[in-house]
Amino acid sequence: MQRRYFIKSGAIALATMGLSPSFLRRLSFGMELPGAEKGKVLICLFQRGAADALNVVVPFGEQAYYQLRPNIAIPAPSSGAVSAIDLDGFFGLHPSLAPLKPLWDQGILAPIHAVGSPSSTRSHFDAQDYMESGTPDVKGTMDGWLNRYLAASGTCQQCQASPFRAVSMTPQTPRVLEGSAPTVAMDSIDQFAVRTGGDAVARLEALYKTGSADIVEGTGREMFEAVKMLKAANPQQYQPEHGADYPRSQFGQRLRQIGQLIKSNVGLEVAFADVGGWDTHVNQGGAQGQLANRLDDFAKSIAALASDLGDRMDDVVILTMSEFGRMARQNGNGGTDHGHAGAMFVIGGPVKGKKVFGRWPGLRPEQLYQGRDLALTTDFRAVFSEVVSGHLGAARLDVLFPGFRSGARMGLLG
């Protein structure tokens, strides 16, 4: 086979691995790929579709909640039925989030209520874009706030030298990681290795090694080193630890592989995964039903990751988000329509948990946003800023979130 064909095939192989052009440029300059020491890791999990905050972190202490949702409200802990899991006498977790309660008890889980984007949009596309770009109501932003962090700073020098410093367990690079800094997107560790394996790749590697010292040769050589790093993680033989039992769902398996990458010391600093199914306009259910099933998988996956990581959770923060919440009043189809403020979870060893953060605005008619939604009291950028600066050491918050001034810190991290 001719060299021209191999160069073309190599470019296709690189594209199927989900490597950004900036990643290729960086590899072409002879980047070393050492195994990294343990460092700080931020895991961002996006609940796409607008998760219903009021049934996730349940304000059972407010009577208006039950008046607004006569059929889908989660019963109070004292009701005797399948009910909310009491946190502080006013807020509780949806019963399907029971796997997260031990994290609350350990003091490493902090829910945040009435949080989200100040934008009034009810468009999924726009709201997700604003949350991932970090610039609400500004559609011209070209990069994501996590990519701006990667480009501007970092706490782990070896992580910065790794091609796997930022990994998204998604088929394509998410908006939040788009930008000039190198990132990797992949469906799975196993597919990353398999897509670039086989005899053809062995011949391609040999050709790169014997070719002229051009950009293609350099890129190819380092590309194979990157693949070898993942092969060393033994994706098909990985065994979770500490009794962790990941769900067999796509989301559960994505978190399993994030845990594997962290424990394999490939230099991971930022990880991303998303999960859909939160747009519950019809038959949402209450303690049981559509939302309950989605939350069950969500909670079991996160709990398994925390258990699997063990004492590595001391250096890990998990941040969950959704583009907006849902209407306070149930609709005529047993569901909820697009709303405004939502809820987030911050989980990890550095987190000051056992407290529900955010100022509660109330659910009486005069307290609702536009007379229909949970009002916003915490801008999502205040949460993101505090996490990325307190955990990863980001200093240029004006670059990450242009035009935003967060004011007093919330005290999420110890």
C-alpha positions in Angstrom: 0.0 0.0 0.0 1.2 3.5 -0.8 2.2 6.1 1.8 -0.4 8.4 0.4 -3.1 5.9 1.3 -1.8 5.4 4.8 -1.8 9.1 5.4 -5.4 9.3 4.4 -6.3 6.3 6.5 -4.4 7.8 9.5 -6.4 11.0 9.3 -9.6 8.9 9.3 -8.5 6.9 12.3 -7.7 10.1 14.2 -11.1 11.5 13.3 -12.9 8.5 14.6 -11.1 8.7 17.9 -12.8 12.1 18.5 -9.5 14.1 18.6 -9.8 17.8 18.0 -7.6 19.5 15.5 -5.8 21.4 18.3 -5.1 18.0 19.9 -3.3 16.9 16.6 -1.4 20.2 16.5 -0.2 19.7 20.0 0.8 16.1 19.4 2.8 17.1 16.3 5.3 19.1 18.3 6.6 16.0 20.1 4.5 16.1 23.3 5.6 13.5 25.8 3.0 11.2 27.3 4.1 10.3 30.8 1.8 8.6 33.3 0.5 11.3 35.6 0.4 11.4 39.4 -2.9 11.7 41.2 -4.3 15.2 40.8 -7.5 17.1 41.2 -10.4 16.0 39.0 -13.6 17.7 38.1 -16.5 15.6 36.7 -19.3 17.5 35.1 -22.6 15.7 34.5 -25.3 17.3 32.3 -29.0 16.2 32.7 -30.2 17.2 29.3 -33.9 18.0 29.0 -34.5 20.1 32.1 -34.8 18.0 35.3 -37.6 18.8 37.6 -35.9 20.4 40.6 -39.0 20.4 42.8 -39.3 16.7 42.7 -35.6 16.1 42.9 -34.8 18.2 45.9 -38.3 18.2 47.5 -39.5 21.2 49.5 -41.8 19.1 51.6 -41.8 21.7 54.3 -43.8 24.1 52.1 -47.5 23.5 51.8 -47.8 25.4 48.5 -45.7 22.6 46.9 -48.5 20.2 47.5 -51.2 22.6 46.4 -49.4 23.1 43.1 -48.8 19.4 42.5 -51.8 17.4 43.8 -51.0 14.3 41.8 -47.2 14.3 41.3 -45.8 15.8 44.5 -43.5 13.6 46.6 -45.1 12.7 50.0 -43.4 14.2 53.1 -41.2 11.9 55.1 -43.7 11.4 57.8 -46.5 10.3 55.5 -45.8 6.6 55.8 -45.9 6.1 52.0 -43.0 5.9 49.6 -41.8 9.4 50.5 -39.1 12.0 50.4 -35.8 11.3 52.2 -35.5 13.9 54.9 -32.4 16.0 54.8 -32.9 19.0 57.1 -36.6 19.0 58.1 -37.6 21.1 55.1 -35.9 19.6 52.1 -35.7 16.0 51.1 -34.4 13.8 48.3 -36.7 12.0 45.9 -36.9 8.4 47.1 -35.2 7.2 44.0 -32.1 9.2 45.1 -31.7 7.0 48.1 -28.2 5.8 46.9 -27.0 9.4 47.4 -28.2 9.6 51.0 -25.0 8.0 52.4 -23.0 10.7 50.6 -25.1 13.3 52.4 -24.4 11.4 55.7 -20.7 11.4 55.0 -20.8 15.2 54.5 -19.7 15.1 50.9 -23.0 15.9 49.1 -24.3 19.5 48.8 -27.6 20.1 46.9 -28.1 23.7 45.6 -31.7 24.8 45.0 -33.2 27.7 43.0 -30.1 27.8 40.9 -29.7 28.2 37.2 -29.4 30.7 34.3 -30.6 34.3 34.6 -31.8 34.0 31.0 -35.6 33.8 30.6 -35.4 31.4 27.6 -37.4 28.2 27.8 -35.6 26.8 24.7 -33.6 23.6 25.5 -31.1 24.5 22.8 -30.5 28.0 23.9 -30.5 27.2 27.6 -28.0 24.4 27.2 -25.8 26.6 25.0 -25.8 29.4 27.6 -24.9 27.0 30.4 -22.1 25.4 28.5 -20.7 28.6 27.1 -21.0 30.3 30.4 -22.5 33.4 28.8 -26.3 33.6 29.3 -28.1 35.4 26.4 -24.9 35.8 24.4 -25.1 33.5 21.4 -21.9 34.6 19.8 -19.5 32.9 22.3 -17.3 30.5 20.3 -15.9 28.3 23.1 -17.1 26.5 26.3 -16.3 27.6 29.8 -14.5 24.4 30.6 -12.3 24.7 27.6 -11.5 28.3 28.6 -10.4 26.9 31.9 -8.1 24.3 30.2 -6.6 27.0 28.0 -6.0 29.5 30.8 -4.9 27.4 33.8 -4.3 24.1 35.6 -3.0 22.7 38.8 -1.4 19.5 37.5 1.7 19.9 35.3 1.7 16.3 34.2 -2.1 16.5 33.5 -1.4 19.4 31.1 1.1 17.1 29.2 -1.4 14.3 28.8 -3.7 13.9 25.8 -6.4 12.8 28.3 -6.4 15.9 30.4 -10.0 16.6 29.3 -12.2 13.6 28.3 -15.8 13.6 27.3 -17.6 10.3 27.3 -19.8 11.3 24.4 -19.7 10.6 20.6 -18.9 14.3 19.9 -17.2 17.1 21.8 -19.8 18.8 23.9 -20.3 22.6 23.7 -18.7 23.1 27.2 -15.4 21.6 25.9 -15.2 23.3 22.5 -12.3 25.7 22.0 -8.6 26.0 21.5 -7.5 23.6 24.3 -7.0 19.9 23.3 -9.8 17.6 24.4 -10.9 14.0 23.6 -14.4 12.7 23.0 -15.1 9.0 22.8 -18.0 6.6 23.2 -15.9 4.3 25.3 -12.3 3.4 26.2 -12.7 0.1 24.5 -13.9 1.6 21.2 -11.1 4.2 21.3 -8.6 1.3 21.3 -10.5 -1.0 18.9 -11.1 1.6 16.2 -7.4 2.2 15.9 -6.3 -1.4 16.3 -5.6 -4.2 13.9 -3.0 -5.1 11.3 -3.7 -2.0 9.2 -2.8 0.2 12.2 0.4 -1.8 12.9 1.5 -1.2 9.3 0.5 2.5 9.6 2.6 2.8 12.7 5.6 1.3 11.0 5.2 3.6 8.1 5.0 6.6 10.3 8.2 5.6 12.1 10.2 5.2 8.9 8.8 8.2 7.0 10.1 11.7 6.7 10.1 13.9 9.8 6.9 15.8 8.9 3.8 16.8 10.8 2.0 13.6 9.8 4.8 11.4 11.1 4.9 13.2 14.4 1.2 13.2 14.8 1.0 9.5 14.0 3.7 8.5 16.4 2.2 10.3 19.3 -1.3 9.1 18.4 -0.1 5.5 18.8 1.4 6.4 22.2 -2.0 7.8 23.3 -3.7 4.6 22.2 -1.2 2.6 24.1 -1.9 4.6 27.3 -5.6 3.5 27.0 -4.8 -0.1 26.2 -2.7 -0.2 29.4 -5.9 0.6 31.3 -7.2 -2.9 30.2 -10.8 -1.7 29.4 -12.2 -5.2 29.1 -10.7 -6.4 32.3 -11.4 -3.5 34.6 -12.9 -4.5 38.0 -14.6 -1.8 40.1 -13.5 -1.7 43.7 -15.2 -1.4 47.1 -18.3 -3.3 46.0 -19.2 -0.6 43.4 -22.0 -1.9 41.1 -22.5 0.4 38.1 -25.8 0.2 36.3 -25.6 -1.4 32.9 -27.2 1.7 31.4 -25.2 3.9 29.0 -24.8 6.6 31.7 -23.7 4.0 34.3 -21.1 2.6 32.0 -19.8 6.1 31.1 -19.2 6.8 34.7 -17.6 3.5 35.2 -15.0 4.4 32.5 -14.5 7.8 34.0 -13.6 6.0 37.2 -11.3 3.8 35.3 -9.5 6.7 33.7 -9.0 8.4 37.1 -7.5 5.3 38.6 -5.4 4.5 35.6 -3.4 7.8 36.1 -3.5 8.9 32.5 -3.6 12.6 33.6 -7.3 13.2 33.6 -8.3 16.5 35.1 -11.7 17.3 33.6 -14.3 14.7 32.7 -17.8 15.1 31.1 -20.8 13.0 30.5 -24.4 13.7 29.8 -27.7 11.9 30.1 -31.1 12.7 28.5 -34.7 11.9 29.3 -35.5 14.7 31.7 -38.2 16.5 29.5 -41.2 15.2 31.4 -44.2 16.9 29.9 -46.4 13.8 30.1 -46.9 11.2 32.8 -43.9 12.4 34.9 -45.1 10.5 38.0 -44.3 11.2 41.6 -42.5 8.8 44.0 -42.8 6.2 41.2 -42.9 6.5 37.4 -41.0 8.1 34.6 -38.9 10.6 36.6 -38.4 8.1 39.4 -36.9 5.6 37.0 -34.5 8.2 35.5 -33.4 9.3 39.0 -32.8 5.7 40.0 -30.2 5.2 37.3 -28.7 8.6 37.9 -28.3 8.0 41.6 -27.0 4.5 41.3 -24.4 5.5 38.7 -23.0 8.4 40.8 -23.0 6.3 44.0 -21.1 3.5 42.2 -18.5 6.0 41.0 -18.0 7.4 44.4 -17.7 4.0 45.9 -15.3 2.8 43.2 -13.0 5.7 43.7 -12.7 5.2 47.4 -10.2 7.6 49.0 -9.6 9.1 45.6 -12.8 11.0 46.1 -10.7 13.3 48.3 -9.4 14.8 45.1 -12.6 14.6 43.1 -15.6 16.9 42.7 -18.7 15.9 40.8 -20.9 18.7 39.6 -24.4 18.1 38.1 -26.4 20.5 36.1 -29.5 20.8 33.9 -30.4 23.7 31.6 -33.4 24.9 33.6 -36.1 23.5 36.0 -39.8 22.9 35.3 -43.0 24.7 36.0 -44.1 24.7 39.6 -47.6 23.7 38.8 -48.3 20.3 37.2 -49.9 20.4 33.8 -53.0 18.6 32.5 -51.0 15.6 31.2 -49.6 14.6 34.6 -46.3 16.2 33.8 -44.5 19.6 34.1 -43.6 22.2 31.4 -40.5 24.2 30.9 -39.6 26.4 33.9 -36.8 28.5 35.2 -34.6 27.8 38.3 -33.4 24.3 38.9 -31.2 22.3 41.3 -27.6 21.0 41.2 -25.5 18.6 43.2 -21.9 19.1 44.2 -20.3 15.9 45.5 -16.8 15.1 46.6 -14.2 15.0 49.3 -13.6 18.8 49.3 -17.3 19.5 49.5 -18.9 21.0 52.7 -22.0 18.9 52.6 -25.0 18.1 54.8 -26.5 21.4 53.8 -28.9 22.5 51.1 -27.3 25.6 49.6 -29.1 28.5 47.9 -31.7 31.0 49.1 -35.2 29.4 49.0 -37.6 31.9 47.3 -40.8 30.2 48.2 -43.7 28.9 46.1 -46.6 31.1 46.9 -48.1 32.8 43.9 -46.4 36.2 44.5 -43.0 34.4 44.9 -43.1 32.6 41.6 -41.1 33.8 38.6 -43.5 35.2 36.0 -46.3 33.7 38.2 -45.4 30.1 37.3 -41.9 29.0 38.0 -39.4 28.6 40.9 -37.6 31.9 41.1 -33.8 32.1 40.5 -31.7 33.1 43.6 -28.3 31.6 42.6 -26.7 32.2 39.2 -25.1 29.0 37.9 -21.9 30.9 37.2 -21.5 31.5 41.0 -21.5 27.7 41.5 -19.2 27.0 38.6 -16.8 29.8 39.6 -16.5 28.6 43.2 -16.0 25.0 42.2 -13.4 25.6 39.4 -11.4 28.1 41.5 -11.7 26.3 44.9 -11.0 22.8 43.5 -8.9 23.3 40.4 -7.2 26.6 41.3 -8.6 28.6 38.4 -7.6 32.3 38.9 -8.9 34.0 35.7 -12.6 33.8 36.5 -13.1 36.9 34.3 -11.9 34.9 31.4 -14.0 31.9 32.2 -17.2 33.9 32.8 -16.8 37.3 31.1 -18.9 40.0 32.5 -19.9 38.1 35.6 -19.1 39.1 39.2 -20.1 36.4 41.7 -19.9 38.4 44.9 -19.6 36.5 48.2 -18.6 32.9 48.1 -21.3 30.3 49.0 -18.9 28.1 51.0 -19.4 25.0 49.0 -15.8 23.7 49.4 -13.8 23.3 52.6 
